[in-house]
Amino acid sequence: MASMENRRARHDYEILETYEAGLSLQGTEVKSLRAGQVDFTGSFARFEGEELFLENLYIAPYEKGSYTNHDPRRLRKLLLHRHELDKLRSRVEQKGLTLVPLKIYFNDRGYAKLLLGLARGKRAYQKKADDKKQAVQRALEDW
């Protein structure tokens, strides 16, 4: 099973640091994740009190689930060590930094993990410059 990646995040944001976080999930969410039914559009992480939550991540309802199915856009708690949470909180309080999900995958023990990026939004001219660099790189590889 391949990991699900948020390719849009690397286009829209400059990733400064990455962190691996555990996800607190319900059973039907795990089954939907294993089927690759996830949408990162508009998702981000934010602090509520001392805890970090992932907001607006869409995990499709499990097709074979019944009344036990989950809410597709519910808040999901992220599991990190206290020192990582403290460091992230101090960094996010800086102007212009946010936490975006980059990738969801299952580790070798079968646990769902989230690669979380500390990011700064790119301006339109930065995105254009990156697109030009990629186009030149592809042209060189093809040649």
SERO-4910 file (N, C-alpha, C, O; in steps of 0.05 Angstrom, whole numbers):
BEGIN
 pado doro    nc1    nc2    nc3   cac1   cac2   cac3    cc1    cc2    cc3    oc1    oc2    oc3
  Met    A     17    -24      0      0      0      0     18     25      0     34     28     18
  Ala    A     14     41    -20     30     66    -22     19     87     -4     -4     86      5
  Ser    A     36    107      2     27    128     19     11    149      3     14    150    -21
  Met    A     -6    164     17    -21    185      5     -6    211     10      0    218     32
  Glu    A     -1    226    -12     16    249    -10      1    274    -17    -16    274    -36
  Asn    A      6    296     -4     -6    322     -9     13    338    -27     30    353    -17
  Arg    A     11    333    -53     30    346    -72     25    376    -73     44    391    -79
  Arg    A      1    384    -69     -6    413    -71      9    429    -49     16    452    -54
  Ala    A     14    417    -26     27    432     -4     55    441    -12     63    463     -5
  Arg    A     70    424    -26     97    432    -33     97    453    -55    117    468    -58
  His    A     75    456    -69     72    477    -89     65    503    -76     75    525    -84
  Asp    A     47    502    -57     36    526    -44     53    537    -21     51    560    -13
  Tyr    A     70    519     -9     85    526     15    114    520     12    122    501     -2
  Glu    A    130    535     26    159    529     30    161    514     56    155    524     77
  Ile    A    169    488     54    170    471     78    197    476     92    218    472     81
  Leu    A    195    485    118    219    491    133    229    467    149    253    461    150
  Glu    A    211    452    161    217    428    177    195    408    174    172    415    168
  Thr    A    201    383    179    180    362    179    181    347    206    202    344    218
  Tyr    A    158    337    213    154    322    238    137    298    232    118    300    216
  Glu    A    143    275    244    126    251    242    107    250    266    117    250    289
  Ala    A     81    249    261     62    248    283     44    224    279     38    216    257
  Gly    A     35    213    302     15    192    302    -12    204    299    -16    228    305
  Leu    A    -31    189    289    -59    198    286    -77    182    304    -75    157    305
  Ser    A    -95    195    317   -115    181    333   -139    177    315   -154    196    309
  Leu    A   -144    152    307   -165    146    287   -185    126    298   -179    111    317
  Gln    A   -208    126    285   -228    105    291   -224     82    271   -210     86    251
  Gly    A   -237     59    276   -233     36    259   -239     39    230   -224     31    213
  Thr    A   -262     52    224   -270     55    196   -252     75    182   -249     74    157
  Glu    A   -240     94    197   -221    112    184   -196     98    175   -185    104    153
  Val    A   -187     79    190   -163     63    183   -169     48    158   -152     46    140
  Lys    A   -192     35    156   -199     20    132   -201     38    107   -192     30     86
  Ser    A   -212     62    110   -213     80     88   -185     90     80   -180     93     56
  Leu    A   -168     95     99   -140    103     93   -126     81     78   -111     87     59
  Arg    A   -129     56     87   -116     34     73   -126     32     44   -111     22     27
  Ala    A   -150     40     39   -161     40     11   -153     65     -4   -160     67    -28
  Gly    A   -139     83      9   -129    107     -5   -150    129     -8   -147    146    -26
  Gln    A   -171    129      7   -192    148      4   -189    172     23   -202    174     44
  Val    A   -171    190     15   -165    213     32   -161    238     14   -151    235     -9
  Asp    A   -169    261     24   -167    286      9   -155    307     28   -166    313     49
  Phe    A   -132    318     20   -118    338     37   -127    366     33   -119    384     48
  Thr    A   -145    372     14   -152    399      7   -161    415     31   -180    408     45
  Gly    A   -147    437     36   -154    455     58   -148    446     86   -157    458    105
  Ser    A   -133    424     88   -128    413    115   -103    427    128    -84    435    113
  Phe    A   -103    429    154    -81    441    169    -83    432    198   -102    420    206
  Ala    A    -61    437    213    -61    429    241    -61    455    258    -49    475    251
  Arg    A    -75    453    281    -76    476    299    -76    467    328    -85    444    334
  Phe    A    -68    484    345    -68    478    374    -94    485    386   -106    506    380
  Glu    A   -104    468    404   -126    473    422   -117    467    450   -114    443    457
  Gly    A   -112    487    465   -101    483    491    -72    472    488    -56    485    475
  Glu    A    -66    450    501    -40    438    499    -37    417    478    -16    405    474
  Glu    A    -59    411    463    -59    389    444    -60    400    415    -69    422    410
  Leu    A    -50    384    396    -50    391    368    -70    374    353    -71    349    357
  Phe    A    -87    387    337   -108    373    322   -105    378    293    -97    400    284
  Leu    A   -113    358    277   -113    361    248   -142    368    240   -161    353    247
  Glu    A   -144    390    225   -171    399    219   -175    398    188   -157    403    173
  Asn    A   -200    391    181   -209    392    153   -196    371    135   -197    374    110
  Leu    A   -185    350    146   -175    327    129   -199    310    123   -213    301    142
  Tyr    A   -204    304     98   -227    288     90   -218    259     86   -202    253     69
  Ile    A   -229    241    103   -226    213    100   -253    202     94   -271    203    110
  Ala    A   -257    191     70   -283    182     60   -295    161     79   -280    145     91
  Pro    A   -321    161     83   -334    141     99   -328    113     87   -328    110     62
  Tyr    A   -324     94    104   -318     67     95   -343     55     82   -365     55     94
  Glu    A   -340     45     57   -364     36     42   -379     13     55   -403     10     51
  Lys    A   -365     -4     70   -378    -27     83   -385    -22    112   -394    -39    126
  Gly    A   -380      3    121   -387     10    148   -416     16    150   -429     24    130
  Ser    A   -427     13    173   -456     18    177   -459     42    195   -448     64    190
  Tyr    A   -474     39    217   -478     61    236   -452     68    250   -450     89    263
  Thr    A   -432     51    248   -406     57    262   -388     75    245   -366     81    254
  Asn    A   -396     83    222   -380    100    205   -373    127    219   -388    136    236
  His    A   -351    138    211   -341    163    223   -350    187    208   -360    185    185
  Asp    A   -348    211    220   -353    236    207   -328    242    190   -306    242    200
  Pro    A   -332    246    164   -309    249    145   -290    272    152   -266    270    146
  Arg    A   -299    294    164   -282    317    169   -279    323    198   -275    346    206
  Arg    A   -280    303    215   -278    308    244   -250    317    252   -231    312    237
  Leu    A   -247    329    275   -221    336    286   -207    311    294   -218    293    306
  Arg    A   -181    308    286   -166    285    293   -141    293    309   -126    311    301
  Lys    A   -138    281    332   -115    288    350    -89    278    338    -88    255    329
  Leu    A    -69    295    339    -42    287    330    -25    280    354    -26    294    375
  Leu    A    -10    258    352      5    248    375     35    254    371     47    243    353
  Leu    A     45    272    387     73    280    386     84    281    415     69    282    434
  His    A    110    280    417    123    283    444    119    312    453    118    330    437
  Arg    A    119    315    480    114    341    492    135    362    482    128    385    477
  His    A    160    354    480    181    374    472    177    382    443    183    405    436
  Glu    A    166    364    426    160    371    399    137    390    397    137    409    382
  Leu    A    116    385    414     93    403    414    101    431    423     92    451    412
  Asp    A    118    432    444    127    458    454    142    474    433    138    498    429
  Lys    A    160    459    419    176    472    398    158    482    375    162    504    365
  Leu    A    139    465    367    121    473    346    104    497    353    100    515    337
  Arg    A     94    496    378     77    519    387     93    545    385     82    565    376
  Ser    A    118    545    394    133    570    393    139    579    364    140    603    358
  Arg    A    143    559    346    148    566    318    123    576    304    125    594    287
  Val    A    100    564    310     75    571    296     66    599    305     52    613    290
  Glu    A     73    607    329     65    634    338     80    656    323     72    679    324
  Gln    A    102    648    309    115    668    292     97    675    269     80    659    261
  Lys    A    100    698    258     82    708    237     87    692    211    110    688    203
  Gly    A     66    683    199     68    670    173     74    641    172     77    630    150
  Leu    A     76    627    195     82    599    195     57    583    201     41    591    218
  Thr    A     54    560    188     31    543    193     40    514    191     62    508    182
  Leu    A     22    496    200     28    467    199     10    454    179    -15    455    181
  Val    A     22    442    159      6    429    137     13    399    136     36    392    139
  Pro    A     -7    382    131     -1    354    127     12    349    100      2    359     80
  Leu    A     33    333     99     47    328     74     42    300     64     40    295     39
  Lys    A     40    281     82     37    253     74     25    237     96     31    241    120
  Ile    A      8    217     89     -2    198    108      7    170     99      4    164     75
  Tyr    A     18    155    117     28    128    110     26    110    134     20    119    156
  Phe    A     30     84    129     30     65    150     59     56    155     73     48    136
  Asn    A     68     56    180     96     47    185     97     17    185     77      3    181
  Asp    A    121      6    190    125    -23    189    109    -38    210    105    -62    208
  Arg    A    101    -24    232     85    -37    252     55    -35    247     39    -45    263
  Gly    A     47    -21    225     19    -19    218      5      5    229    -19      8    226
  Tyr    A     20     24    242      7     48    253      6     69    231     24     72    215
  Ala    A    -16     84    231    -19    107    212     -3    130    223     -5    138    246
  Lys    A     14    141    205     31    164    212     26    186    193     18    182    170
  Leu    A     30    211    203     26    235    187     52    250    186     64    255    207
  Leu    A     62    257    162     85    274    160     75    303    159     61    311    141
  Leu    A     81    318    180     71    345    184     94    365    177    116    361    186
  Gly    A     87    385    161    108    404    153    103    431    166     80    442    166
  Leu    A    124    443    177    123    471    186    128    488    161    150    486    150
  Ala    A    109    504    153    111    516    127    105    546    127     92    557    145
  Arg    A    116    560    107    111    588    102     99    590     74    109    578     55
  Gly    A     77    604     71     64    607     45     81    620     24     96    639     30
  Lys    A     80    610      0     95    621    -22     78    643    -36     54    642    -36
  Arg    A     92    663    -47     79    684    -62     76    674    -91     89    654    -99
  Ala    A     59    687   -107     54    678   -134     79    678   -151     83    660   -167
  Tyr    A     97    698   -147    121    699   -164    140    676   -156    156    667   -173
  Gln    A    140    668   -130    157    645   -122    147    619   -135    163    602   -143
  Lys    A    120    616   -137    109    592   -149    116    591   -179    123    570   -189
  Lys    A    115    614   -192    122    615   -221    151    608   -225    158    593   -244
  Ala    A    168    618   -208    197    613   -211    202    583   -207    219    571   -221
  Asp    A    189    571   -187    192    542   -183    182    526   -206    195    506   -214
  Asp    A    160    534   -218    149    520   -241    168    522   -265    172    502   -279
  Lys    A    181    545   -269    201    548   -290    225    530   -286    235    517   -304
  Lys    A    234    529   -261    257    511   -255    250    482   -261    267    468   -272
  Gln    A    226    474   -253    218    446   -258    216    440   -288    224    419   -297
  Ala    A    206    460   -304    203    456   -333    231    454   -345    235    437   -363
  Val    A    250    470   -337    277    468   -347    290    442   -340    303    429   -356
  Gln    A    285    433   -315    296    407   -306    285    384   -322    300    366   -330
  Arg    A    259    385   -328    247    363   -344    258    364   -372    262    343   -384
  Ala    A    262    388   -383    272    390   -411    300    379   -412    308    365   -432
  Leu    A    317    384   -392    344    373   -391    344    343   -389    361    330   -401
  Glu    A    325    332   -373    324    303   -370    315    289   -396    325    268   -402
  Asp    A    297    302   -410    287    291   -435    307    292   -458    308    275   -476
  Trp    A    325    312   -456    344    317   -478    367    299   -476    385    300   -493
***
